[in-house]
Amino acid sequence: MSRDSGTRELVAQALQDTRYAPPRQAERTVEDWASRLAAHSAQAAQHDAVDRELLRQSEELLGVMWSRGHWRPADVVRLTRRRLKPAHVSLAVDLIAAEARRYSPAALDRRWAEQLRELDAAVPRWSAEQVWLAEAAGRLRLDRFSALIHLLELLRLWGTAPALTPVGPVPGVAGQHAVLTEPVAGEPKQLARIRALLAKAEATTYAEEAEAFTAKAQELMARHSIDEALLAARSGDRTLPGSVRIGIDNPYESAKALLLDAVASANRSQAVWDKQNGFCTVVGFDADLDAVELLFTSLLVQGVTAMNSGAVQQGGRSKAFRQSFLVAYASRIRERLSAATAQAEAETTAGNLLPVLAARQEAVEEHTTVLFPRLRKGRAIRVSDLDGWTQGQAAADQANLHSPAALP
């Protein structure tokens, strides 16, 4: 048996044993294998071989998560953050960046590439494969034994992750789904403008300015969505809806999921909440999915800021208050967004708009049923703090989305 094959088999056995170890024995199994790998790599030549093999098999595991498990980079990082520690998250980003080297930019759909950039995983942070773990350990201030423990814990988590509902093409087949994932002409510039408006809404301390900036952003989103729907109808485009996953973090995740559902509904999309894994899958057409992602993030920031602002009295520090605040905020935002969407549709002069939008809504509902055939509606969220409800509605009123008469 060659030295390389021996190292390969040793690493494979380590990953298999730690992955399938019973929960009560997992910690001991991880420590035992970290010790064995550290001892095996005591010599410089073996050290490099072990680290290269750990990297290679980690990349293969990620490839399986993409292709069979339908995970995406942001999902993997979110899972790691929810279950493990910041050091594990840093290692996760390193491994995602390493695995991404396998693909040319053309092999990645737009949202996949965006996630890599947002995670700072577009380019590996280490100088060479044989030193990747040593450099990561130095950055995290871990000795080799501790670094191996963190890595094995991370790979155990990934190896036991459940398969998810598909939400887009896996790397390497993006060209087959270009119509679902590539932006239409002019979209990047439009999205950049919308992002800038929402950033201003989040940054200002004046409610009137926040309202104006957010309203203008929603107006641009609605117009872009309507224009895309009409263009697709005229060209005979039979593009199916797509889907994205949006993270829902604690605390008050039920209320946050309710806010996302409000934003999705107003933008002709449907949101399905996976509480166990901490995200919602939003089904809709591409332009609408962009709108949902951008607007939900901004409205959540505005809502949490209002909840934590000086306007909240001392009694507003309780869990009941905050839950009631965010539920009321989501409820009122739903009304405001629905009204803004209806207004944008009313201002459109195209005579065939309503049948076009109805057909797209039906397509979204059908695609949601295909993706989630056993979907069940959740129970209503209880609120028990009147003051929190009142202040939440008031905060949503300040973030209302009626189009302003003019915007500087």
C-alpha positions in Angstrom: 0.0 0.0 0.0 1.4 3.4 -1.0 1.8 6.2 1.5 -0.8 8.3 -0.3 -3.4 5.5 -0.4 -2.8 4.9 3.3 -3.4 8.5 4.1 -6.5 8.5 1.9 -7.9 5.5 3.7 -7.1 6.9 7.1 -8.9 10.2 6.5 -11.9 8.4 4.9 -12.1 6.1 8.0 -11.9 9.2 10.3 -14.7 10.9 8.5 -16.9 7.8 8.4 -16.4 7.0 12.1 -17.1 10.5 13.3 -20.1 10.9 11.0 -21.8 7.7 12.2 -20.8 7.8 15.8 -23.9 7.8 18.2 -24.5 11.2 19.8 -23.3 10.1 23.2 -20.0 8.8 21.7 -19.5 11.6 19.1 -17.2 13.8 21.3 -15.0 10.9 22.3 -14.8 9.6 18.7 -13.9 13.0 17.3 -11.1 13.5 19.9 -9.7 10.0 19.2 -9.6 10.6 15.5 -8.1 14.1 15.9 -5.4 12.5 18.0 -4.7 9.8 15.5 -4.6 12.2 12.6 -2.3 14.5 14.5 0.1 11.6 15.3 0.0 10.3 11.7 1.0 13.8 10.5 3.9 14.3 12.9 6.4 14.1 10.1 6.4 16.9 7.6 5.7 14.8 4.5 2.7 13.1 6.2 1.5 16.4 7.6 1.1 17.9 4.1 -0.5 14.7 2.8 -3.1 14.5 5.6 -4.1 18.2 5.2 -4.4 17.9 1.4 -6.5 14.7 1.8 -8.7 16.4 4.4 -9.2 19.3 2.0 -10.0 17.0 -0.9 -12.5 14.9 1.0 -14.1 18.0 2.5 -14.6 19.4 -1.0 -16.2 16.1 -2.1 -18.6 16.2 0.8 -19.6 19.7 -0.2 -20.1 18.6 -3.8 -22.5 15.9 -2.5 -24.4 18.5 -0.4 -24.8 20.6 -3.5 -25.9 17.9 -5.9 -27.8 15.4 -3.7 -28.7 17.5 -0.7 -29.6 20.7 -2.7 -27.8 22.9 -0.1 -26.3 26.2 -1.2 -23.3 28.1 0.3 -25.3 30.4 2.5 -27.4 27.5 3.8 -24.3 25.6 4.8 -22.8 28.6 6.7 -26.2 29.2 8.3 -26.4 25.6 9.5 -22.9 25.8 10.8 -23.6 29.0 12.7 -26.7 27.6 14.3 -25.2 24.4 15.5 -21.5 25.1 16.1 -19.1 27.9 17.0 -17.6 30.9 15.1 -14.4 29.0 14.5 -16.3 26.3 12.7 -18.0 29.0 10.6 -14.6 30.3 9.6 -13.5 26.8 8.6 -16.7 26.4 6.6 -16.0 29.5 4.6 -12.5 28.3 3.9 -13.8 24.9 2.6 -16.6 26.5 0.5 -14.0 28.8 -1.1 -11.8 25.8 -1.8 -14.6 23.8 -3.4 -15.6 26.8 -5.5 -12.3 26.6 -7.4 -13.6 23.6 -9.3 -16.0 25.8 -11.4 -15.6 28.5 -13.9 -17.7 31.7 -13.3 -20.0 30.6 -16.1 -20.8 27.4 -14.3 -22.4 29.3 -11.3 -25.8 30.8 -11.4 -26.1 34.5 -10.4 -27.4 33.9 -6.8 -24.7 31.2 -6.1 -22.0 33.7 -7.2 -23.6 36.4 -5.0 -23.6 34.1 -2.0 -19.9 33.4 -2.5 -19.1 37.1 -2.6 -21.2 37.9 0.4 -19.6 35.1 2.4 -16.1 36.2 1.3 -15.7 32.7 -0.1 -15.0 33.6 -3.8 -11.3 33.1 -3.3 -9.5 30.9 -0.8 -7.7 32.7 2.1 -4.8 30.3 2.2 -1.6 30.4 0.2 -1.3 26.7 -0.7 -3.3 23.5 -0.3 -0.8 21.8 2.0 -0.9 24.7 4.5 -4.6 25.5 4.4 -5.4 24.0 7.8 -2.2 25.4 9.5 -3.0 28.9 8.2 -6.7 28.5 9.4 -5.5 27.3 12.8 -3.2 30.3 13.1 -5.9 32.7 12.2 -8.2 31.1 14.7 -5.5 30.7 17.4 -5.9 26.9 17.6 -3.2 24.3 18.0 -3.2 21.4 15.5 -5.1 19.0 17.7 -7.9 21.6 18.3 -8.0 22.5 14.6 -8.6 18.9 13.7 -11.3 18.5 16.3 -13.1 21.6 14.9 -12.8 20.2 11.4 -14.1 16.8 12.2 -17.0 18.3 14.1 -17.8 20.4 11.1 -17.7 17.5 8.7 -19.8 15.4 11.0 -22.5 18.1 11.0 -22.4 18.3 7.2 -22.4 14.6 6.7 -25.6 14.2 8.7 -27.4 17.2 7.2 -30.8 16.3 5.6 -31.6 16.7 1.9 -33.5 19.9 1.1 -35.9 20.9 -1.6 -34.1 22.1 -4.7 -34.0 25.8 -5.2 -31.8 26.2 -8.3 -29.1 24.7 -10.5 -26.0 23.1 -8.9 -22.6 24.3 -10.0 -21.7 23.1 -13.4 -25.2 23.1 -14.9 -26.1 26.7 -14.7 -26.2 27.0 -18.5 -29.1 24.6 -18.6 -31.1 26.9 -16.4 -29.9 30.3 -17.6 -33.5 31.5 -18.2 -34.2 31.0 -14.5 -31.1 32.5 -13.0 -29.5 35.1 -15.2 -30.6 38.8 -14.8 -32.5 40.5 -17.6 -30.8 43.4 -19.3 -30.4 46.4 -17.1 -31.3 44.5 -13.9 -28.0 44.9 -12.0 -28.2 48.7 -12.3 -31.8 48.7 -11.2 -31.0 46.4 -8.2 -28.0 48.7 -7.3 -30.4 51.7 -7.2 -32.9 49.8 -5.1 -30.2 48.7 -2.7 -29.0 52.3 -2.3 -32.5 53.5 -1.5 -33.0 50.8 1.1 -29.6 51.5 2.7 -30.6 55.1 3.1 -34.0 54.1 4.6 -32.1 52.0 7.1 -29.5 54.7 8.0 -31.8 57.7 8.5 -33.2 58.6 11.9 -36.1 60.4 10.4 -39.3 58.4 9.8 -40.4 60.5 6.9 -37.2 60.0 5.0 -37.2 56.3 5.7 -40.8 56.1 4.4 -39.9 58.0 1.2 -36.8 55.9 0.4 -38.5 52.6 1.1 -41.6 53.7 -0.9 -39.4 54.6 -3.9 -37.6 51.3 -3.7 -40.9 49.4 -3.6 -42.1 51.4 -6.6 -39.1 50.5 -8.6 -39.5 46.8 -7.7 -43.1 46.8 -8.6 -42.5 48.5 -12.0 -39.7 46.2 -12.8 -41.8 43.1 -12.0 -44.7 44.3 -14.1 -42.4 45.2 -17.0 -40.8 41.8 -16.9 -44.2 40.0 -16.7 -45.5 41.9 -19.8 -42.3 41.4 -21.7 -42.4 37.6 -21.0 -46.1 37.5 -22.1 -45.4 39.3 -25.4 -42.4 37.2 -26.2 -44.1 33.9 -25.4 -41.6 33.2 -22.7 -42.6 30.0 -20.8 -40.1 30.4 -18.0 -41.1 28.6 -14.8 -40.9 30.3 -11.4 -37.7 29.8 -9.4 -37.0 29.8 -5.6 -34.5 31.1 -3.1 -33.8 30.4 0.6 -33.8 33.3 3.0 -32.5 32.8 6.6 -34.7 33.3 9.6 -32.7 33.8 12.7 -33.6 33.7 16.4 -34.9 35.4 18.5 -38.6 35.8 17.5 -38.2 33.7 14.3 -41.9 33.1 14.0 -42.6 36.9 13.8 -39.8 37.3 11.3 -41.1 34.5 9.2 -44.5 36.3 9.2 -42.9 39.5 8.0 -41.2 37.6 5.2 -44.5 36.0 4.2 -46.0 39.5 4.1 -43.3 40.7 1.8 -43.5 37.6 -0.4 -47.3 37.8 -0.8 -47.2 41.4 -1.8 -44.6 40.5 -4.5 -46.6 37.6 -6.0 -44.5 35.0 -4.3 -45.0 32.3 -1.7 -42.9 31.7 1.4 -42.5 28.2 3.1 -40.9 28.2 6.5 -38.5 25.4 7.5 -38.2 26.1 11.2 -35.8 23.3 12.0 -33.2 24.5 9.5 -33.8 28.2 10.1 -34.9 29.5 6.6 -37.9 30.2 4.4 -38.0 29.0 0.8 -39.6 31.7 -1.3 -41.1 30.6 -4.7 -41.6 33.2 -7.4 -40.4 34.7 -10.6 -36.8 36.0 -10.7 -37.5 39.8 -10.4 -40.0 39.2 -7.6 -37.5 37.0 -5.7 -35.0 39.8 -5.9 -37.6 42.2 -4.5 -38.5 39.9 -1.7 -34.8 39.4 -0.6 -34.0 43.1 -0.7 -37.2 44.4 0.9 -37.4 41.8 3.6 -33.9 42.5 4.8 -34.5 46.3 4.9 -37.9 46.1 6.6 -36.5 43.7 9.2 -33.6 46.1 9.9 -36.1 49.0 10.2 -38.5 47.0 12.4 -35.8 45.8 14.8 -34.3 49.3 15.0 -37.7 50.8 15.9 -38.3 48.1 18.5 -34.9 48.8 20.1 -35.1 52.6 19.8 -35.5 55.1 22.5 -39.2 55.2 21.7 -39.7 51.8 23.3 -40.4 52.3 27.0 -38.9 50.3 29.8 -41.9 47.9 29.7 -40.9 47.1 26.1 -38.0 44.9 27.2 -40.0 41.8 27.8 -40.3 38.9 25.4 -44.0 39.3 25.2 -43.6 42.9 24.2 -41.1 42.2 21.4 -43.0 39.3 20.0 -46.2 41.3 19.9 -44.3 44.3 18.4 -42.9 42.3 15.5 -46.1 40.4 14.8 -48.0 43.7 14.6 -45.3 45.2 12.5 -45.5 42.3 10.0 -49.3 42.5 9.9 -49.3 46.2 9.2 -46.5 45.9 6.6 -48.6 43.3 4.8 -51.5 45.8 4.4 -49.1 48.6 3.3 -47.3 46.5 0.7 -50.5 45.0 -0.7 -51.8 48.5 -1.2 -48.6 49.7 -2.8 -48.7 46.7 -5.2 -52.3 47.3 -6.1 -51.5 51.0 -6.8 -48.6 50.1 -9.1 -50.8 47.7 -11.0 -53.6 50.4 -11.3 -51.1 52.9 -12.7 -50.1 50.5 -15.5 -51.8 51.3 -18.8 -51.3 47.8 -20.4 -54.8 46.3 -21.0 -53.7 42.7 -20.6 -51.9 43.1 -17.3 -54.4 41.4 -15.0 -54.5 38.1 -17.0 -50.8 38.1 -17.2 -50.3 38.6 -13.5 -53.0 36.0 -12.7 -51.2 33.4 -14.9 -48.0 34.1 -13.1 -49.6 33.8 -9.7 -51.1 30.5 -10.7 -47.7 29.3 -11.9 -46.2 30.2 -8.6 -48.9 28.3 -6.7 -48.4 25.2 -8.9 -44.7 25.3 -8.5 -45.0 25.6 -4.8 -47.2 22.5 -4.7 -44.7 20.6 -6.8 -41.8 21.5 -4.5 -43.8 21.0 -1.3 -46.5 18.4 -1.9 -47.1 17.9 1.8 -47.2 21.5 2.7 -49.4 22.4 5.8 -50.4 25.8 7.0 -49.0 26.9 10.4 -50.9 28.0 13.4 -51.4 31.7 14.1 -48.9 33.4 16.4 -50.2 34.5 19.7 -49.6 38.0 21.0 -50.1 39.0 24.6 -48.8 42.5 25.0 -51.1 45.4 23.8 -48.4 48.0 24.1 -46.1 45.9 21.9 -48.9 45.5 19.4 -49.6 49.2 19.3 -46.0 50.3 19.0 -45.4 47.6 16.3 -48.3 48.9 14.2 -47.0 52.5 14.6 -43.5 51.5 13.5 -45.0 49.8 10.4 -47.0 53.0 9.7 -43.7 55.0 9.7 -42.3 52.5 7.2 -45.4 52.7 5.0 -44.9 52.2 1.3 -47.2 54.6 -0.5 -45.4 56.3 -3.3 -44.3 59.8 -2.4 -45.2 62.6 -4.6 -41.6 63.5 -5.2 -38.2 62.2 -4.1 -35.1 64.4 -4.2 
